[in-house]
Amino acid sequence: MTLPDISQYQETLGVRFADLSLLQRALTHTSYYNENPDRGLEDNERLEFLGDAVLDFMSAEWLYNHFPEMPEGHLTRLRAGLVRTETLADFARQHSLGECLLLGHGEEENGGRERKSILCDAFEALVGAIYLDQGLDAVRAYVEPLFGPAVEAILAGRQDKDAKSLLQEWSQAQLGVTPVYQTVEMRGPDHAKEFTVNVLIGDEVYGQGTGPSKQAAAQKAAQEALHKARVQSP
């Protein structure tokens, strides 16, 4: 059996490759690779690793240049929103990347072409392939048109705000109370501490989180509390 002709996907994806083997690799999911071990293919996991780093840099550069007055903490939250799984999966959909992937039969039957994690990983792999094939300028030309609308959506949906800030705004507006965070457990050796934090609104524990620092645990507790608040809202 011959390999699929992936050159046809270049028009769909909106990019042309000098080295088509890079595109082949970017589009090859692990499930396809595992089902076709004798075809001399590589899966896209290494390209995904590279593309992840390139996107981190590219999004940070774009945000730095477009929001010159924005403080570092806010920039960090915006970048996290830009490179999160859901956003990158949406970028992949905008370029019909799911239609181009080489998937194993099982993954195909289970809806892999629409799975957020697969689309996100594939987009990162494609970015890594473009970088290796044509360099940073080509990556900029490919991804920067996607950033503007995505950032507008993130700001409109307040996804740039951390969970503690959102919970405090909700709690003060709806209940007139400021959340209180309590560290209820600390375990593990000094080099690998794990903290458990409760967040209380009034006398009620609204959420609990565990993490490698009190701050990380508090953020997770706030996320759980926000979920509870949304579920309880009419």
QUIWO-V912175 format. One line per field, one symbol per residue. ss: DSSP state (H for helix, E for strand, L for the rest). A space follows every 50 residues. Layout:
# QUIWO-V912175
ss: ???
This chain:
# QUIWO-V912175
ss: LLLLLHHHHHHHHLLLLLLHHHHHHHLELHHHHHHLLLLLLLLLHHHHHH HHHHHHHHHHHHHHHHLLLLLHHHHHHHHHHHLLHHHHHHHHHHLLHHHH LELLHHHHHLLHHHLHHHHHHHHHHHHHHHHHHHLHHHHHHHHHHHHHHH HHHHHHLLLLLLHHHHHHHHHHHHLLLLLEEEEEEEELLHHHLEEEEEEE ELLEEEEEEEELLHHHHHHHHHHHHHHHHHHHLL
